[in-house]
Amino acid sequence: MTKKQQFLLEHNKLSPLNLQATTSLLSRFRIEKISLFKDNNWPIDKLRRPFILWFTSLTTEQKENIKKKKI
């Protein structure tokens, strides 16, 4: 299991349905917030809050567009 997959599992376990993530959303988050990543690590304690803030700032249309694209 990759570190991104571990982050995804932990985040989704802690989150309500409306904040559930997908691998596509995580990939887009990493692209848009590259400065948060020093390497291929996905530390839940450092990235979860920025991810939630980023995710909640997206419109429904943006979320749907990201889900449709495989990154």
Backbone torsions as a table, in degrees:
resi	resn	phi	psi	omega
1	MET	NA	133.4	179.5
2	THR	-77.0	166.3	178.2
3	LYS	-65.6	-33.5	176.9
4	LYS	-65.4	-41.4	178.5
5	GLN	-64.7	-37.9	177.3
6	GLN	-63.9	-43.3	177.1
7	PHE	-59.9	-45.9	-178.9
8	LEU	-58.9	-47.3	179.6
9	LEU	-61.3	-47.3	-178.8
10	GLU	-65.8	-45.6	179.3
11	HIS	-59.3	-48.1	-177.4
12	ASN	-67.2	-30.8	176.9
13	LYS	-66.0	-35.0	-177.4
14	LEU	-88.7	-10.2	-169.8
15	SER	-106.6	148.7	171.1
16	PRO	-70.5	168.1	-176.4
17	LEU	-55.8	-37.5	-176.8
18	ASN	-72.2	-8.2	177.6
19	LEU	-115.9	13.3	179.0
20	GLN	-66.5	137.2	-177.6
21	ALA	-101.9	165.3	173.3
22	THR	-129.1	166.9	177.6
23	THR	-64.0	-34.1	177.8
24	SER	-63.7	-42.3	178.2
25	LEU	-64.4	-41.6	178.8
26	LEU	-65.1	-38.8	177.9
27	SER	-63.8	-43.4	177.9
28	ARG	-64.9	-40.8	177.5
29	PHE	-57.6	-45.8	-179.6
30	ARG	-63.3	-39.8	178.6
31	ILE	-62.9	-45.5	-175.7
32	GLU	-77.9	-24.2	-177.1
33	LYS	-121.3	43.1	-175.7
34	ILE	-55.6	-29.5	-178.8
35	SER	-65.6	-17.9	178.3
36	LEU	-79.6	-13.3	-174.5
37	PHE	-108.2	120.2	177.0
38	LYS	-92.9	-25.7	-179.9
39	ASP	-154.8	-151.8	-177.2
40	ASN	-91.2	14.3	-179.9
41	ASN	-80.0	149.3	177.2
42	TRP	-128.3	67.2	-177.9
43	PRO	-67.8	120.0	-176.1
44	ILE	-59.2	-38.3	-177.2
45	ASP	-69.1	-23.9	-179.1
46	LYS	-100.6	-26.7	-173.3
47	LEU	-105.4	-18.8	-173.7
48	ARG	-64.1	-47.5	-179.4
49	ARG	-62.9	-49.0	176.0
50	PRO	-59.0	-36.6	178.2
51	PHE	-63.8	-45.9	-179.7
52	ILE	-62.3	-42.8	178.7
53	LEU	-62.8	-43.3	177.8
54	TRP	-64.3	-47.9	-176.9
55	PHE	-60.8	-43.3	-178.7
56	THR	-73.1	-14.9	177.4
57	SER	-83.3	-13.8	179.7
58	LEU	-75.4	146.2	173.5
59	THR	-79.0	164.5	177.2
60	THR	-59.0	-40.0	179.2
61	GLU	-63.1	-42.9	178.9
62	GLN	-62.8	-42.8	178.7
63	LYS	-60.8	-44.0	179.7
64	GLU	-64.4	-40.0	179.0
65	ASN	-64.4	-39.5	178.9
66	ILE	-67.6	-41.6	-179.3
67	LYS	-63.1	-34.4	-178.6
68	LYS	-71.5	-30.9	-178.3
69	LYS	-88.7	137.1	174.8
70	LYS	-99.0	113.5	-177.7
71	ILE	-98.5	NA	NA
